[in-house]
Amino acid sequence: MSLYVVATPIGNLEDITMRALRILKEVDLIAAEDTRHSHILLHHYGITTHTTSFHSHSSDAKTNALVEEMKAGKSVALITDAGTPGISDPAWTLIQGALNADIPVIPVPGPAAFLAALMGSGLPMNEFLYLGFIPAKKGRQTLFESLLDEERTVVLYESPHRLTKTLMQMEAILGPDRRIVLARELTKIHENFHRGTLASLLAQAKKQPFKGEMVLIVSPKDFVWEG
């Protein structure tokens, strides 16, 4: 009777721990954000454990059903499409449900896109603020204004089709010289880091729009590149 919260690769299928593979093989059930997507990983490693969907549109009844399965003695592994469950996905609701039912929650750590982006960014990592996805509409300006005097590195997720608009708004509020890093397609064939100022990154985005999954890392307010 346990809920295992298992991190899975964000791109490269080799980025999974031996422990995670063992857990996924041993549990009674895998609760996946998208079973079709997860089957690619599971098939690659010959894992035949039964899967069920658990995503942002799952009802309270689905959460309760999974909790009841665990209360009956079954073990469940919770995975997301990519990375660490609970980071910008609905995993928290099942974790909370398990804890409320006195079911042990066991983390099986591994990849997370925002950590991979930080690792390669070149920006300070001793203190950082992860804010998840930038709001699509309401709250964008307030968010960017809150970064004006931020003394920590800030990590954000953004969609490719909104990137140019986001960079324009950020430049207007934070100034053209604020340092920023765009990390794209992390751990995949076309992984790339674009490091520079808001002005330089915006110029690139206007010239040729960036594609693929991306993470934005904004420097502390007074950060200066060394070397």
C-alpha positions in Angstrom: 0.0 0.0 0.0 2.0 2.9 -1.3 2.0 5.8 -3.8 5.3 6.1 -5.6 5.8 9.5 -7.3 8.2 8.6 -10.1 10.1 11.0 -12.3 10.5 10.0 -15.9 12.7 11.4 -18.8 11.9 14.8 -20.3 13.2 13.8 -23.7 16.1 11.4 -23.8 14.8 7.9 -22.7 18.1 7.1 -21.1 17.5 9.6 -18.4 15.7 7.3 -16.0 17.0 5.7 -12.9 17.4 2.0 -12.3 15.2 2.4 -9.2 12.4 4.1 -11.3 12.5 1.2 -13.8 12.3 -1.4 -10.9 9.3 0.5 -9.3 7.4 0.8 -12.6 7.8 -3.0 -13.1 6.9 -4.0 -9.5 3.8 -1.8 -8.8 0.3 -3.0 -9.3 -0.8 0.0 -11.4 0.7 3.0 -13.1 -1.3 6.3 -13.1 -0.1 8.2 -16.1 -1.0 11.7 -17.3 -1.3 10.4 -20.9 -1.2 6.6 -21.2 -0.5 6.7 -24.9 2.6 8.9 -24.4 3.8 6.9 -21.4 3.5 3.6 -23.3 6.4 4.8 -25.5 8.7 4.8 -22.4 7.2 1.6 -20.9 7.4 -0.3 -24.2 11.0 0.8 -24.6 12.0 -0.8 -21.3 9.7 -3.8 -21.6 7.4 -2.7 -18.8 4.0 -4.4 -19.0 2.4 -3.0 -15.8 -1.3 -2.0 -16.3 -1.8 1.7 -16.7 -4.7 4.1 -16.1 -5.0 7.8 -16.9 -4.7 10.5 -14.3 -4.6 14.1 -15.7 -5.9 17.6 -15.1 -9.4 16.7 -16.2 -9.6 13.6 -14.0 -12.6 13.8 -11.6 -12.5 13.6 -7.8 -14.1 10.2 -8.3 -10.9 9.0 -10.2 -8.7 10.3 -7.3 -10.9 8.5 -4.8 -10.9 5.3 -6.9 -7.1 5.2 -6.9 -7.0 5.9 -3.2 -9.4 3.0 -2.6 -7.1 0.8 -4.7 -4.2 1.6 -2.5 -6.2 1.3 0.7 -7.1 -2.2 -0.5 -3.3 -3.0 -0.5 -2.3 -2.1 -4.1 0.8 -0.1 -4.9 0.5 2.7 -7.5 3.2 4.6 -9.4 2.3 8.1 -10.4 4.0 9.5 -13.5 3.6 12.5 -15.7 4.2 12.9 -19.5 7.7 14.0 -18.8 9.8 14.9 -15.8 8.8 15.1 -12.1 5.1 14.7 -11.2 3.6 17.7 -9.4 5.7 20.2 -11.3 3.1 22.1 -13.4 0.8 19.1 -13.6 -2.1 17.8 -11.5 -0.2 15.1 -9.5 -0.6 17.0 -6.3 -4.3 16.1 -6.0 -3.5 12.4 -5.9 -0.6 12.9 -3.5 -2.9 14.8 -1.2 -5.5 12.2 -1.4 -3.1 9.5 -0.5 -1.7 11.4 2.5 -5.2 12.1 3.7 -5.8 8.4 3.7 -2.6 7.7 5.6 -1.0 6.0 2.6 2.8 6.4 2.3 4.0 8.6 -0.5 7.4 7.7 -1.7 9.3 10.0 -4.1 11.5 8.4 -6.8 13.5 11.4 -8.0 14.8 12.1 -11.4 14.6 14.6 -14.3 12.8 18.0 -14.2 13.0 20.5 -17.1 13.5 23.5 -14.9 16.5 21.9 -13.2 18.1 20.8 -16.4 17.6 24.4 -17.7 19.2 25.9 -14.6 22.1 23.5 -14.8 23.1 24.7 -18.3 22.0 28.3 -18.0 25.2 29.8 -16.5 23.0 31.9 -14.2 23.3 31.6 -10.3 21.8 28.5 -8.9 22.3 29.0 -5.2 19.0 30.8 -4.9 16.2 30.6 -7.5 12.5 31.1 -7.9 10.4 28.6 -10.0 7.1 30.1 -11.2 5.9 27.6 -13.7 4.0 28.6 -16.8 3.6 32.3 -17.5 -0.1 33.2 -17.5 -1.6 33.3 -21.0 -3.6 36.4 -20.4 -4.5 37.9 -17.0 -1.6 38.5 -14.6 1.2 38.7 -17.1 2.2 42.3 -16.5 1.9 41.9 -12.7 4.2 38.9 -12.9 6.8 40.7 -15.0 6.7 43.7 -12.7 7.4 41.5 -9.7 10.7 40.4 -11.3 12.0 44.0 -11.7 13.8 43.9 -8.3 14.1 40.1 -7.9 17.5 39.2 -6.5 17.1 35.5 -7.4 17.4 33.6 -10.6 13.8 33.1 -11.9 12.7 30.0 -14.0 9.6 30.2 -16.2 7.9 28.0 -18.7 6.4 29.5 -21.9 4.8 28.3 -25.1 6.6 28.9 -28.4 3.7 30.8 -30.0 3.7 33.3 -27.1 7.5 33.7 -26.8 7.9 36.9 -28.9 5.0 38.7 -27.1 6.5 37.6 -23.7 10.0 38.9 -24.6 8.5 42.2 -25.8 6.6 42.7 -22.5 9.6 41.6 -20.4 11.9 44.0 -22.2 9.5 46.9 -21.7 9.3 46.2 -18.0 12.7 44.8 -17.1 14.8 46.7 -19.6 16.7 45.6 -22.7 19.9 44.7 -20.8 18.4 42.2 -18.4 20.1 38.9 -18.9 18.1 35.9 -19.9 18.6 32.4 -21.1 16.3 30.4 -23.4 16.7 26.6 -23.0 15.0 24.6 -25.8 14.4 20.9 -26.5 16.3 19.9 -23.3 18.0 16.4 -23.5 16.7 16.0 -27.1 18.7 16.0 -30.4 18.2 19.7 -31.0 18.9 20.9 -27.4 20.0 24.5 -27.4 20.8 27.3 -25.0 20.4 30.9 -26.1 22.1 33.2 -23.7 22.1 37.0 -23.9 20.0 40.1 -23.1 16.3 40.5 -23.5 17.0 42.8 -26.4 19.2 40.3 -28.2 16.9 37.4 -27.6 13.9 39.4 -28.8 15.8 40.3 -32.0 16.5 36.6 -32.7 12.8 35.7 -32.0 11.6 38.3 -34.4 14.0 37.3 -37.1 13.3 33.5 -36.8 10.7 32.3 -34.3 12.0 29.7 -31.8 10.3 26.3 -31.8 10.0 23.4 -29.4 9.6 23.0 -25.7 11.3 25.8 -23.8 12.3 27.2 -20.5 13.1 30.8 -19.7 15.7 31.7 -17.0 15.8 35.3 -16.0 18.9 36.7 -14.2 18.9 38.5 -10.8 18.4 42.2 -11.3 22.1 43.2 -11.0 23.7 40.1 -12.4 26.7 40.6 -14.7 28.2 37.9 -17.0 31.8 37.1 -16.1 34.4 36.4 -18.7 
